[in-house]
Amino acid sequence: MNARLVAELRQSIQDCTERGLSIASKWSSELYYAIPSNKRDAFISEAFATFSTSTPARSRSPRPSLSFADPSPASSAALCIPVTPGNQTHLPSHFPDVCNQETELETQDEAALFAARAFMTAKEFTRVEFTVKNCKSAKARFIYVYSCFLAAERKAQRDWYRQNNTRGQPPVPINRLLTTLLDMVKGATDPWLLFLKAVFLSRLNRREEAIESIIGSISGYHWNWSVWTLLCNCVGDGDELTALLPLLPLPATHPLILMFQIRTMNELHSPSENELAMCDRLLGDDCFRDSAWVMSLRACALYHLHDFGQAEKQFEKILAIAPHRIDDIDVYSNILYVTDNRLKLSRLAHEFLELDKDRPEVCCLVGNHYSLRAEHEKAVKYFRRATELDRTYLSAWTLMGHEYVEMKNSHAAIEAYRRAVDVNRKDYRAWYGLGQAYELLSMHRYALYYYQHATALRPYDVRLWQAQGACYEEIGRLKEAVECLKRALLGADPRETTIHMKLAKLHEELEDQAEAAAYHRRVVEICRIEERPVQDYAKSSIFVARHNMVIVGGDLLLAKDYLERVANSNAEEVAQASDWLKKLKSVLITRPAIPITDETSDF
């Protein structure tokens, strides 16, 4: 961080607030507050000293802030597009005379902007439209188009809820004025209007054009977090993110680039150690040391990496410095649910239910609390409440589906998972849930289709490959099942034996005894290294021994060792092992045992 970046961040609080982007303003405020106070004050003093001896880029006349308490439209529909070079838009420079002219226009529009502020706070969007319709400043133009969009969104949601539980209800509300709104910002060069243009284009599924407008908006104004959030929603996978980063008009080490990359990888459920290192850099003494927002990014990355212990510690640290912070509390509840921490989850649910019972994250937290207590009906009630508060709240739809699966209500589970997919087609959990629901109905070909979608989104998840393999086995396609389980082994724990046992069984059914013996032998080796009881690998030991006895050139000494170990144990297979030992003695008489070294062994 340096004086210029801190000054830009500070200015963004006012700029976003004046334009009604409350989420972006909140984000800027949190980061600014997280900078250590001594460094923040020093940076601001340095910035003002620099400003007083140079020509300002824009007017800093002391004018009151205009705040509009309405959500930013950054949470648009999820997008997945191929990113190609050449999308970057270069905006014309804003010369001092242009800035002065804009300042004069804003001064003329001041009364209208004050009135618009009052109407927007009261959510009277049509009055905002009427008030600033004839204003000339770019700020007023943005507020006019934005209020038109919010009014249209509210009407679309009202029409959608009116059709609730009817066959004609579309999956999501349909804003029929998007094309008209897009025409309003056609040819815009102002970075704020380019942001709105990107929102409209993304909602119309014109994603390449949306990204072009987003990059143009970022080029003109860096610190509008809503435009970065929208860009995050436009990225379909890690490869697209890699292709997009060089197109952004900021260096790779800029804090905004780091935060965007971490946030995007978290949204894709595929962060890595690289993203954790970026979080640590942002939390350093030179950046946002005490930022609960950046800490939350790190906690979510640890959660997606399945490092639940460290993720829990990170959330505890967040609550220590921001005890009333509700953002991402649902992720913390997921961690406590997975780790079966009933006491802490119960305490957290009661505390936050008193704090704000009408936040969807809190409803999700309480739903997890009841789910862990196996009170599935109550859990569904709170997850449904979360979706009523925010129909785009993905976690609630997915968790509701999980509860219906627990209740063996497959049809209701399928409906909940489909709603989750409608909200965000990039979330593998909803696709995986659909596969599980259809598997409960013994519709394995349907389940396979959804498991394949989930695997495409999360190609290194062992569970997804195992689920695919199970479906292929059920429909009799054993070779495909083997390939899926082999793929699962690439990401599995090296000490894992379940997948090896399953592969051995499939090869037995395919009458490939040599491959089956190889996997059984691997099971024996892992269990012996781990010093597990003989019962865990007795069957595999007998299979390997029997195979070596019947093939030409088999390792009879290995077979003898395996059989004796089982025969001298308390495993159920003792009698079977003893019988094979007797047969082995006769084989040894007719065929001398020749040890087989690792270099000559096929296994």
For each residue, the residues with C-beta under 8 A, 3 or more apart:
1: 5 6 35 39 43 255 286 287
2: 5 6 43
3: 6 7 43 44 46 47 50
4: 7 8 47
5: 1 2 8 9 255
6: 1 2 3 9 10 32 35 40 43 44 47
7: 3 4 10 11 43 44 47 51
8: 4 5 11 12 222 223
9: 5 6 12 13 28 31 32 223
10: 6 7 13 14 32 44
11: 7 8 14 15 223
12: 8 9 15 16 24 25 28 223 224
13: 9 10 16 17 25 28 29 32
14: 10 11 17 18 65
15: 11 12 18 19 221 223 224
16: 12 13 19 21 22 24 25 28 223 224 225 226
17: 13 14 20 21 22 25 65 66 67 68
18: 14 15 65 66 67 113 139
19: 15 16 68 139 142 143 146 192
20: 17 67 68 70 72 120 143 146 147
21: 16 17 24 25 72 224 226
22: 16 17 25 26 67 68 69 70 71 72
23: 26 27 71 72 74 225 226 229
24: 12 16 21 27 28 72 74 224 225 226
25: 12 13 16 17 21 22 28 29 67
26: 22 23 29 30
27: 23 24 30 31 225 293
28: 9 12 13 16 24 25 31 32 223 225
29: 13 25 26 32 33
30: 26 27 33 34 291 292 293
31: 9 27 28 34 35 288 291 293 294
32: 6 9 10 13 28 29 35 40
33: 29 30
34: 30 31 288 289 290 291 292 293 294
35: 1 6 31 32 39 40 43 287 288 289
36: 39 40 285 289 290
37: 40 41
38: 41 42
39: 1 35 36 42 43 286
40: 6 32 35 36 37 43 44
41: 37 38 44 45
42: 38 39 45 46
43: 1 2 3 6 7 35 39 40 46 47
44: 3 6 7 10 40 41 47 48
45: 41 42 48 49
46: 3 42 43 49 50
47: 3 4 6 7 43 44 50 51
48: 44 45 51 52
49: 45 46 52 53
50: 3 46 47 53 54
51: 7 47 48 54 56 60
52: 48 49
53: 49 50
54: 50 51
55: 96
56: 51 59 60
57: 94 96 99
58: 94 99 102 103
59: 56 99 100 102 103
60: 51 56
61: 103 107
62:
63: 106 107 110
64: 114
65: 14 17 18
66: 17 18 113 114 116 117
67: 17 18 20 22 25 117 121
68: 17 19 20 22 116 117 120 121 143
69: 22 120 121
70: 20 22 120 123 150
71: 22 23 75
72: 20 21 22 23 24 75 226 229
73: 76 146 149 150 153 196 199 226
74: 23 24 199 225 226 227 229 230 233
75: 71 72 229 233 392
76: 73 79 199 202 203 230 233
77: 172 202 203 205 233
78: 233 423 424 425 426
79: 76 202 205 207 210 233 234 235 236
80: 207 235 236 237 240 425 426
81: 207 208 211 234 236 240
82: 208 236 240
83: 87 211 235 240 243 244 247
84: 87 208 243
85: 243 246 247
86:
87: 83 84 208 211 212 215 247
88: 212 215 216 219 247 249
89: 194 212 213 215 216 219
90: 216 219
91: 189 191 216 219 220
92: 189
93:
94: 57 58 98 99
95: 98 99
96: 55 57 99 100
97: 100 101
98: 94 95 101 102
99: 57 58 59 94 95 96 102 103
100: 59 96 97 103 104
101: 97 98 104 105
102: 58 59 98 99 105 106 137 138
103: 58 59 61 99 100 106 107
104: 100 101 107 108
105: 101 102 108 109 135 136 137 138 140
106: 63 102 103 109 110 113 137 139 140
107: 61 63 103 104 110
108: 104 105 135 136 137
109: 105 106 112 113 132 135 136 137 139 140
110: 63 106 107 113 114
111: 114 115
112: 109 115 116 131 132 135 140
113: 18 66 106 109 110 116 117 132 135 139 140 143
114: 64 66 110 111 117 118
115: 111 112 118 119 131
116: 66 68 112 113 119 120 128 131 132 140 143 147
117: 66 67 68 113 114 120 121
118: 114 115 121 122
119: 115 116 122 124 125 127 128 131
120: 20 68 69 70 116 117 123 124 125 128 143 147
121: 67 68 69 117 118
122: 118 119
123: 70 120
124: 119 120 127 128
125: 119 120 128 129 147 148 150 151 154
126: 129 130 147 151
127: 119 124 130 131
128: 116 119 120 124 125 131 132 143 144 147
129: 125 126 132 133 144 147 148 151
130: 126 127 133
131: 112 115 116 119 127 128
132: 109 112 113 116 128 129 135 140 141 143 144 147
133: 129 130 144
134:
135: 105 108 109 112 113 132 140 141 144
136: 105 108 109 140 141
137: 102 105 106 108 109 140 141
138: 102 105 141 142 190 192 193
139: 18 19 106 109 113 142 143 192
140: 105 106 109 112 113 116 132 135 136 137 143 144
141: 132 135 136 137 138 144 145 190 193
142: 19 138 139 145 146 190 192 193 196
143: 19 20 68 113 116 120 128 132 139 140 146 147
144: 128 129 132 133 135 140 141 147 148
145: 141 142 148 149 181 184 185 193 196
146: 19 20 73 142 143 149 150 196
147: 20 116 120 125 126 128 129 132 143 144 150 151
148: 125 129 144 145 151 152 177 181 184
149: 73 145 146 152 153 175 177 181 196 199 200
150: 70 73 125 146 147 153 154
151: 125 126 129 147 148 154 155
152: 148 149 155 156 175 176 177 178 181
153: 73 149 150 156 157 173 175
154: 125 150 151 157 158
155: 151 152 158 159
156: 152 153 159 160 173 174 175 176
157: 153 154 160 161 173 391
158: 154 155 161 162
159: 155 156 162 163 173 174
160: 156 157 163 164 169 170 172 173 174
161: 157 158 164
162: 158 159
163: 159 160 166 168 169 170
164: 160 161 169
165: 169
166: 163 169
167:
168: 163
169: 160 163 164 165 166
170: 160 163 173 174
171: 418 419 422
172: 77 160 391 422 423
173: 153 156 157 159 160 170 391
174: 156 159 160 170
175: 149 152 153 156 178 203
176: 152 156
177: 148 149 152 180 181
178: 152 175 181 182 200 203 204
179: 182 183 204
180: 177 183 184
181: 145 148 149 152 177 178 184 185 196 200
182: 178 179 185 186 197 200 201 204
183: 179 180 186
184: 145 148 180 181
185: 145 181 182 188 193 194 196 197 200
186: 182 183 197
187:
188: 185 193 194 197
189: 91 92 193 194 216 220
190: 138 141 142 193 194 220
191: 91 194 195 216 217 218 219 220 221 224
192: 19 138 139 142 195 196 217 221 224
193: 138 141 142 145 185 188 189 190 196 197
194: 89 185 188 189 190 191 197 198 213 214 216 217 220
195: 191 192 198 199 213 214 217 224 226 227 230
196: 73 142 145 146 149 181 185 192 193 199 200
197: 182 185 186 188 193 194 200 201 213
198: 194 195 201 202 210 211 213 214 217 227 230
199: 73 74 76 149 195 196 202 203 210 230
200: 149 178 181 182 185 196 197 203 204
201: 182 197 198 204 206 207 209 210 213
202: 76 77 79 198 199 205 206 207 210 230 233 234
203: 76 77 175 178 199 200
204: 178 179 182 200 201
205: 77 79 202
206: 201 202 209 210
207: 79 80 81 201 202 210 211 234
208: 81 82 84 87 211 212
209: 201 206 212 213
210: 79 198 199 201 202 206 207 213 214 230 234
211: 81 83 87 198 207 208 214 215 231 234 244
212: 87 88 89 208 209 215 216
213: 89 194 195 197 198 201 209 210 216 217
214: 194 195 198 210 211 217 218 227 230 231 234
215: 87 88 89 211 212 218 219 247 248 249
216: 88 89 90 91 189 191 194 212 213 219 220
217: 191 192 194 195 198 213 214 220 221 224 227
218: 191 214 215 221 222 224 227 228 231 248 249 250
219: 88 89 90 91 191 215 216 249
220: 91 189 190 191 194 216 217
221: 15 191 192 217 218 224
222: 8 218 250 256
223: 8 9 11 12 15 16 28 256
224: 12 15 16 21 24 191 192 195 217 218 221 227 228
225: 16 23 24 27 28 74 228 229
226: 16 21 23 24 72 73 74 195 229 230
227: 74 195 198 214 217 218 224 230 231
228: 218 224 225 231 232 256 259 260 263
229: 23 72 74 75 225 226 232 233 263
230: 74 76 195 198 199 202 210 214 226 227 233 234
231: 211 214 218 227 228 234 235 244 260
232: 228 229 235 260 263 264 267
233: 74 75 76 77 78 79 202 229 230 267
234: 79 81 202 207 210 211 214 230 231
235: 79 80 83 231 232 240 241 244 264 267 268
236: 79 80 81 82 240 426
237: 80 240 241 268 426 457
238: 241 242 265 268 270
239: 242 243
240: 80 81 82 83 235 236 237 243 244
241: 235 237 238 244 245 261 264 265 268
242: 238 239 245
243: 83 84 85 239 240 246 247
244: 83 211 231 235 240 241 247 248
245: 241 242 248 252 257 261
246: 85 243
247: 83 85 87 88 215 243 244
248: 215 218 244 245 257 260
249: 88 215 218 219
250: 218 222 254 256 257
251: 254 257
252: 245 257
253: 257 258
254: 250 251 257 258
255: 1 5 258 259 282 287 288
256: 222 223 228 250 259 260
257: 245 248 250 251 252 253 254 260 261
258: 253 254 255 261 262 278 281 282
259: 228 255 256 262 263 282 294 297
260: 228 231 232 248 256 257 263 264
261: 241 245 257 258 264 265 275 278
262: 258 259 265 266 271 275 278 279 297 301
263: 228 229 232 259 260 266 267 297
264: 232 235 241 260 261 267 268
265: 238 241 261 262 268 270 271 272 275 301
266: 262 263 269 271 275 297 300 301 304
267: 232 233 235 263 264 426
268: 235 237 238 241 264 265 426 457
269: 266 304 427 428 429 457 458
270: 238 265 304 458 460
271: 262 265 266 275 276 300 301 304 305
272: 265 275 276 305
273: 276 277
274: 277 278
275: 261 262 265 266 271 272 278 279 301
276: 271 272 273 279 280 298 301 302 305
277: 273 274 280 281
278: 258 261 262 274 275 281 282
279: 262 275 276 282 283 294 295 297 298 301
280: 276 277 283 284 298
281: 258 277 278 284 287
282: 255 258 259 278 279 287 288 291 294 297
283: 279 280 287 288 289 291 294 295 298
284: 280 281 287 289
285: 36 289
286: 1 39
287: 1 35 255 281 282 283 284
288: 31 34 35 255 282 283 291 293 294
289: 34 35 36 283 284 285
290: 34 36 321
291: 30 31 34 282 283 288 294 295
292: 30 34 295 296 318 321 322 325
293: 27 30 31 34 288 296 297 327
294: 31 34 259 279 282 283 288 291 297 298
295: 279 283 291 292 298 299 314 317 318
296: 292 293 299 300 315 318 325 327 328
297: 259 262 263 266 279 282 293 294 300 301
298: 276 279 280 283 294 295 301 302 314
299: 295 296 302 303 311 314 315 318 328 331 332
300: 266 271 296 297 303 304 311 328 331
301: 262 265 266 271 275 276 279 297 298 304 305
302: 276 298 299 305 307 308 310 311 314
303: 299 300 306 307 308 311 331 334 335
304: 266 269 270 271 300 301
305: 271 272 276 301 302
306: 303
307: 302 303 310 311
308: 302 303 311 312 335 338 339
309: 312 313 339
310: 302 307 313 314
311: 299 300 302 303 307 308 314 315 335
312: 308 309 315 316 332 335 336 339 341
313: 309 310 316 317
314: 295 298 299 302 310 311 317 318
315: 296 299 311 312 318 319 328 331 332 335
316: 312 313 319 320
317: 295 313 314 320 321
318: 292 295 296 299 314 315 321 322 325
319: 315 316 322 323 325
320: 316 317 323
321: 290 292 317 318
322: 292 318 319 325
323: 319 320
324: 355
325: 292 296 318 319 322 328 329
326: 329 352 355 356 359 361 362
327: 293 296 361
328: 296 299 300 315 325 331 332 361
329: 325 326 332 333 348 352 361 362 365
330: 333 334 360 361 364 365 368 395
331: 299 300 303 315 328 334 335
332: 299 312 315 328 329 335 336 348 365
333: 329 330 336 337 345 348 349 364 365 368 369
334: 303 330 331 337 338 368 395
335: 303 308 311 312 315 331 332 338 339
336: 312 332 333 339 341 344 345 348 368
337: 333 334 340 345 368 371 372
338: 308 334 335
339: 308 309 312 335 336
340: 337 372
341: 312 336 344 345
342: 345 346 372 373
343: 346 347
344: 336 341 347 348
345: 333 336 337 341 342 348 349 365 368 369 372
346: 342 343 349 350 369
347: 343 344 350 351
348: 329 332 333 336 344 345 351 352 365 369
349: 333 345 346 352 353 365 366 368 369
350: 346 347 353 354
351: 347 348 354 355
352: 326 329 348 349 355 356 362 365 366
353: 349 350 357 362 365 366
354: 350 351 357
355: 324 326 351 352 362
356: 326 352 359 362
357: 353 354 362 363
358: 362 389
359: 326 356 362 363 389
360: 330 363 364 385 386 387 389 390 393 396
361: 326 327 328 329 330 364 365 386
362: 326 329 352 353 355 356 357 358 359 365 366
363: 357 359 360 366 367 382 383 385 386 389 396
364: 330 333 360 361 367 368 382 383 386 393 395 396 399
365: 329 330 332 333 345 348 349 352 353 361 362 368 369
366: 349 352 353 362 363 369 370 382
367: 363 364 370 371 378 379 380 381 382 383 386 396 399 400 403
368: 330 333 334 336 337 345 349 364 365 371 372 379 399
369: 333 345 346 348 349 365 366 372 373
370: 366 367 373 375 376 378 379 382
371: 337 367 368 374 375 376 379 399 402 403 406
372: 337 340 342 345 368 369
373: 342 369 370
374: 371
375: 370 371 378 379
376: 370 371 379 380 403 406 407
377: 380 381 407
378: 367 370 375 381 382
379: 367 368 370 371 375 376 382 383 399 403
380: 367 376 377 383 384 400 403 404 407
381: 367 377 378 384 385
382: 363 364 366 367 370 378 379 385 386
383: 363 364 367 379 380 386 387 396 397 399 400 403
384: 380 381 387 388 396 400
385: 360 363 381 382 388 389
386: 360 361 363 364 367 382 383 389 390 393 395 396
387: 360 383 384 390 391 393 396 397 400 419
388: 384 385 391
389: 358 359 360 363 385 386 393
390: 360 386 387 393 396
391: 157 172 173 387 388 423
392: 75 423
393: 360 364 386 387 389 390 396 397 423
394: 397 398 420 423 424 427 430
395: 330 334 364 386 398 399
396: 360 363 364 367 383 384 386 387 390 393 399 400
397: 383 387 393 394 400 401 416 417 419 420 423 430
398: 394 395 401 402 416 417 420 427 429 430 433
399: 364 367 368 371 379 383 395 396 402 403
400: 367 380 383 384 387 396 397 403 404 416
401: 397 398 404 405 413 414 416 417 420 430 433 437
402: 371 398 399 405 406 413 433
403: 367 371 376 379 380 383 399 400 406 407
404: 380 400 401 407 409 410 412 413 416 437
405: 401 402 408 409 410 413 433 436 437 440
406: 371 376 402 403
407: 376 377 380 403 404 412
408: 405 440
409: 404 405 412 413
410: 404 405 413 414 437 438 440 441
411: 414 415
412: 404 407 409 415 416
413: 401 402 404 405 409 410 416 417 433 436 437 440
414: 401 410 411 417 418 434 437 438
415: 411 412 418 419
416: 397 398 400 401 404 412 413 419 420 433
417: 397 398 401 413 414 420 421 430 431 433 434 437
418: 171 414 415 421 422 430 434
419: 171 387 397 415 416 422 423
420: 394 397 398 401 416 417 423 424 427 429 430 433
421: 417 418 424 425 427 430 431 434
422: 171 172 418 419 425
423: 78 172 391 392 393 394 397 419 420 427
424: 78 394 420 421 427 430
425: 78 80 421 422
426: 78 80 236 237 267 268 457
427: 269 394 398 420 421 423 424 430 431 457
428: 269 431 432 453 454 455 457 458 461 464
429: 269 398 420 432 433 454
430: 394 397 398 401 417 418 420 421 424 427 433 434
431: 417 421 427 428 434 435 450 451 453 454 457
432: 428 429 435 436 450 451 454 463 464 467
433: 398 401 402 405 413 416 417 420 429 430 436 437
434: 414 417 418 421 430 431 437 438 447 450
435: 431 432 438 439 447 448 449 450 451 454 467 471
436: 405 413 432 433 439 440 447 467
437: 401 404 405 410 413 414 417 433 434 440 441 447
438: 410 414 434 435 441 443 444 446 447 450
439: 435 436 442 443 444 447 467 470 471
440: 405 408 410 413 436 437
441: 410 437 438 446
442: 439
443: 438 439 446 447
444: 438 439 447 448 471 474 475
445: 448 449 471 475
446: 438 441 443 449 450
447: 434 435 436 437 438 439 443 444 450 451 467 471
448: 435 444 445 451 452 468 471 472 475
449: 435 445 446 452 453
450: 431 432 434 435 438 446 447 453 454
451: 431 432 435 447 448 454 455 464 467 468 471
452: 448 449 455 456 468
453: 428 431 449 450 456 457
454: 428 429 431 432 435 450 451 457 458 461 464
455: 428 451 452 458 459 461 464 465 468
456: 452 453 459
457: 237 268 269 426 427 428 431 453 454
458: 269 270 428 454 455 461 464
459: 455 456
460: 270 490 491
461: 428 454 455 458 464 465 491
462: 465 466 488 491 492 499
463: 432 466 467
464: 428 432 451 454 455 458 461 467 468
465: 455 461 462 468 469 484 485 487 488 491
466: 462 463 469 470 484 485 488 499 502
467: 432 435 436 439 447 451 463 464 470 471
468: 448 451 452 455 464 465 471 472 484
469: 465 466 472 473 480 481 482 484 485 488 502
470: 439 466 467 473 474 481
471: 435 439 444 445 447 448 451 467 468 474 475
472: 448 468 469 475 477 478 480 481 484
473: 469 470 476 477 478 481 506
474: 444 470 471
475: 444 445 448 471 472
476: 473
477: 472 473 480 481
478: 472 473 481 482 506 509 510
479: 482 483 510
480: 469 472 477 483 484
481: 469 470 472 473 477 478 484 485 506
482: 469 478 479 485 486 503 506 507 510
483: 479 480 486 487
484: 465 466 468 469 472 480 481 487 488
485: 465 466 469 481 482 488 489 499 502 503 506
486: 482 483 489 490 503
487: 465 483 484 490
488: 462 465 466 469 484 485 491 492 499
489: 485 486 492 496 499 500 503
490: 460 486 487
491: 460 461 462 465 488
492: 462 488 489 496 499
493: 496
494: 526
495: 526 529 530
496: 489 492 493 499 500 526
497: 500 501 523 526 527 536 537
498: 501 502
499: 462 466 485 488 489 492 496 502 503
500: 489 496 497 503 504 519 520 522 523 526
501: 497 498 504 505 519 520 523 540
502: 466 469 485 498 499 505 506
503: 482 485 486 489 499 500 506 507 515 519
504: 500 501 507 508 516 517 519 520 523 540 543
505: 501 502 508 509 516
506: 473 478 481 482 485 502 503 509 510
507: 482 503 504 510 512 513 515 516 519
508: 504 505 511 512 513 516
509: 478 505 506
510: 478 479 482 506 507
511: 508
512: 507 508 515 516
513: 507 508 516 517 547 551
514: 517 518 547 551 602 603
515: 503 507 512 518 519
516: 504 505 507 508 512 513 519 520 543 547
517: 504 513 514 520 521 543 544 547 548 603
518: 514 515 521 522 602 603
519: 500 501 503 504 507 515 516 522 523
520: 500 501 504 516 517 523 524 539 540 541 543 544 547
521: 517 518 524 525 540 544 603
522: 500 518 519 525 526
523: 497 500 501 504 519 520 526 527 537 540
524: 520 521 527 528 537 540 541 544 562
525: 521 522 528 529
526: 494 495 496 497 500 522 523 529 530
527: 497 523 524 530 532 536 537 540
528: 524 525 531 532 537
529: 495 525 526
530: 495 526 527
531: 528
532: 527 528 536 537
533: 536 569
534: 537 538 541 565 566 569 570 571
535: 538 569 570 571 572
536: 497 527 532 533
537: 497 523 524 527 528 532 534 540 541
538: 534 535 541 542 566 569 571 572 573 577
539: 520 542 543 573
540: 501 504 520 521 523 524 527 537 543 544
541: 520 524 534 537 538 544 545 562 563 565 566 577
542: 538 539 545 546 562 563 566 573 576 577 580
543: 504 516 517 520 539 540 546 547
544: 517 520 521 524 540 541 547 548 558 559 562
545: 541 542 548 549 558 559 560 562 563 577 580 584
546: 542 543 549 550 559 580
547: 513 514 516 517 520 543 544 550 551 554
548: 517 544 545 551 554 555 556 558 559
549: 545 546 554 556 559 580 583 584 587
550: 546 547 554
551: 513 514 547 548 554
552:
553: 594 596
554: 547 548 549 550 551 559
555: 548 558 559 593 595 596 601
556: 548 549 559 560 584 587 588 591 593 594
557: 560 561 593 595
558: 544 545 548 555 561 562 596
559: 544 545 546 548 549 554 555 556 562 563 584
560: 545 556 557 563 564 581 584 588 593
561: 557 558 564 565
562: 524 541 542 544 545 558 559 565 566
563: 541 542 545 559 560 566 567 577 580 581 584
564: 560 561 567 568 577 581
565: 534 541 561 562 568 569
566: 534 538 541 542 562 563 569 571 573 574 576 577
567: 563 564 574 577 578 581
568: 564 565
569: 533 534 535 538 565 566 574
570: 534 535 574
571: 534 535 538 566 574 577
572: 535 538
573: 538 539 542 566 576 577
574: 566 567 569 570 571 577 578
575: 578 579
576: 542 566 573 579 580
577: 538 541 542 545 563 564 566 567 571 573 574 580 581
578: 567 574 575 581 582
579: 575 576 582 583
580: 542 545 546 549 563 576 577 583 584
581: 560 563 564 567 577 578 584 585
582: 578 579 585 586
583: 549 579 580 586 587
584: 545 549 556 559 560 563 580 581 587 588
585: 581 582 588 589
586: 582 583 589 590
587: 549 556 583 584 590 591
588: 556 560 584 585 591 592 593
589: 585 586
590: 586 587
591: 556 587 588
592: 588
593: 555 556 557 560 588
594: 553 556
595: 555 557
596: 553 555 558 600 601
597: 600 601
598: 601
599:
600: 596 597
601: 555 596 597 598
602: 514 518
603: 514 517 518 521
